[in-house]
Amino acid sequence: MKTLRDVRAQADEIARSGIWALAILLITTGLMFFLSHYPFQTSPVGGAPLALGYLILSGWCCGLVAQKLGLPKLSGYILAGIAAGPQVLNYVSSELVEELHLVDDLALTFIALVAGGELHFGLIRQRWRSILSWVTGQILITPLIVGTGIFVAARWIPGASDSTASALALAIVLSALALARSPAATIVVIEESNARGPFTETTLATTVSLDTLVILLFAVAVAIAEKLLSPGAAVDLKVLAFLSADLALSILLGAVIAAVVTFLIRSFDIDLPVLLAGVAFLITRASRELSELLGNHDVHLHLEPLLMGLTAGVLVQNLSKRGHLFAEALERVGPPIYVAFFALTGAALDIRVLKETWIFALFLVVLRAAGLYAGSWVGSALGKDPAHWRRLVGWTSIAQAGVSLGLAAEIARRFPQWGSSIVAPVIAAIAVNQIVGPILLARSLAGAGEISPDEISEEQGDTL
């Protein structure tokens, strides 16, 4: 048992480490300030490599500071990206954010591998009732609450107040979008907080399942909305057919990649972290190149790197005798990738949109949170989970990220009559959810008793 002196010594060590993190942050920020104002340069020397290096280092420092404040390190990564981004310090301009998009995709694919590696068939079999009930509750209840709220508020939304059909179409589309969440945020918070237990496993499995289903549900919602807005038009079933083919082919390719990785692990003594980073890069590039190649032959399939990585991770973990080595390698190489991904996410967030549309954005945030909480509570009750889980489940799914932004862009493209009056506040709401969501998730995992204080202290000491 630790004595009071031991606790004080550990606290002093953590405080000193936090000060060092702040010192490094100030030094690197000062260096970036000098480079960005150098008389003979119009942008920081080094371009994208320097910007990425600064994001990783500043994100790491801010993550440590956030941890000392009782927040997830993930929150520090995002805030560091916002500060370095084009709307604050502009050390990472909009052009550099776009140039670093490949790094963003690579990191997301790697995180999908991690998600798959965390899903054990044995645990899923044990928790299948809760997983199914959580998914069912959110799919049935959340869109009902969000859709009703949007339909009632449609009279104040330009373009949606033209008719009942327009208001209903908007409600259907946004209610489907409300189900989208951020598996990446969930995975990183779980990994970095060292959370383990049935509540954590159910949360991860539910998040991954719903983020996969939401793409299909959104396509159905868009088809229904277009039919409502154009009564004479037929519902285009080809969209659903192509989407189903996208998902099926992505899963198939993920299985092929899993077979190759399993063979390499079994047959050769290789450096697994390097192999897995290469696999993530291969998935990212191959999915793009193959989609473009098929497009040149009028076959419009859009492969999902996230689903490919997820499938590969699940199969390697569960069908290989060396799944534990796979998981250990992912854990070793993960931290810098997490920092890069979420710092880039923060740099890409358009905070100005929040200033301009904060009232409606706040309405969307609260409405979605209410829908998710109610749906999760009902799902947890149906699954006959412990009573205290019902109070916590709803806060585990607040975070939103990449998929949500992509679907918001699709709304703008498919429904120009709503335009920025809808898309701008939706993007602002997603930004708020991405910042607040990880904090609520960490609190929920702690409330479920699956983050041990001793483990947190040990992790802080190891990290620092």
Residue, then its C-alpha position, 0 to 999 in steps of 0.5 A: m500500500k502506498t504511503l502519503r510520502d509516496v503519493r506526494a513524491q509521485a504528485d511532485e514528479i507528475a507536476r515537474s513533468g507537466i512543467w517540462a511539457l509546457a516548457i517544450l510547448l513554449i519553445t517549439t511554438g516560439l520556434m514556429f513563430f520565428l520561422s513563420h515571420y522569417p523575412f525571406q519566407t512566406s510560410p514556415v520552412g519545411g512545409a508539410p513535414l515541419a507542420l506535421g512535426y509541430l502538430i505531433l510535438s505540441g499535441w503530445c505536450c497538450g495531451l500531458v497537460a490535459q491529463k494533469l487537468g483530469l481530461p483525456k489526452l485526446s482533448g489536448y491533441i484536438l485543442a493543440g490542432i485548433a491552436a496551430g490551425p489556420q484560424v488561430l496561429n496559422y502555423v498549419s494553414s488550410e493548404l497544409v491541412e489538405e496536403l497532410h490529408l494522406v497522413d489523416d487517412l493513414a492514421l484512421t486506417f491504422i485506428a481501424l486495425v486497432a478497433g478490430g484488434e480489440l474485438h474478441f469473438g469470445l467477449i462479443r458472444q458474452r455481451w451479444r445481448s447488450i450489444l444488440s439491445w444498445v444498437t437497436g435502442q439507438i437506431l429506433i429511439t434516437p432518430l425519432i427524437v432528433g427527427t421530431g425536434i428538427f421537424v418542429a424547428a423546421r419553420w425557422i430554417p430557410g429552405a426547410s419551411d417551404s412545405t411539410a414535405s421539405a421539413l420532413a425530408l430534412a428531419i429524416v436526413l438529420s436524424a440518420l446523421a445523428l447516429a454517426r459517431s467517432p470510433a477513432a475517439t472511442i478507441v483512443v480514449i479506451e486505449e489511453s485510459n487503459a479501460r477494461g471490462p464488460f462496459t468498455e467492450t460493449t461500448l466499443a462493439t456498439t460504436v463500431s457496429l453503428d458507425t458501419l450501419v450508419i452509412l447504409l441508414f444514411a443512404v436510405a434516408v437520403a433516398i426517402a428524402e429525395k422522394l419526398l422532395s420530388p414526388g414524381a421521381a422514383v427511388d434510385l435503388k441503384v444507390l443502395a445496390f452500389l453501397s452494398a457492393d462497396l461494403a461487401l467488397s471492402i469486407l472481402l479485401g479486409a479478409v484477404i489482407a488479414a490472411v496475408v498478415t497472418f501468414l507473415i506473422r506465422s512464417f517470418d520473424i519480422d518487426l510487427p509495428v513496421l509491418l502494421a504501419g505498412v499494412a495501414f498505408l497499403i489499405t489507404r492507398a490501395s482503396r483509393e487507387l482501386s476505386e479510381l481504376l474501377g471508375n475509369h471503367d464505369v464501375h463506381l465503387h468506393l471502398e471503405p478503408l475503415l471497414m477494410g482495416l476493421t475486418a483485417g484487425v478482427l480476423v487477425q486477432n480472432l483467427s490467428k494463434r498470434g493475435h496477442l502479438f498483433a495487439e501488442a504491436l498495435e499498442r506500441v506503434g499507436p501513440p504517435i499516430y493517435v496524436a497526429f490524427f487528432a491534432l490534424t482533426g483539430a486543425a481542420l475544424d472550422i471554428r468560425v462556423l461555430k461563431e456564426t451559427w452557434i444557436f442552431a448548432l447548440f440546439l443540434v448538439v442538445l437534441r442529439a445528446a437527448g436522443l442518444y441518451a434516451g435510445s441508449w437508456v432504452g437499449s440498456a434496459l432491454g439488455k437487462d444491464p446493471a442499473h448504473w450502466r443506463r445512466l452512463v451509456g448515452w454519454t459514450s457515443i457523443a463524439q463525432a468525426g470523419v464519417s459525420l463530416g463526409l455525410a454533412a458534405e453529402i447533404a450539401r451536395r444532394f440538397p442544395q435548397w438547404g445549403s449553408s443554412i443547414v450544413a454550416p450549423v451541422i458542421a459546427a455541432i460536429a466540432v462541439n461533439q468531437i471536443v466534448g465527446p471524449i471527455l464524456l466518454a472517459r467520465s462514463l468509463a470511470g463511472a462504470g468502474e473500469i478505469s482503475p486509479d492505480e492504473i491511471s497513475e501508473e500510466q501517467g508515470d510511464t508516459l511522463 
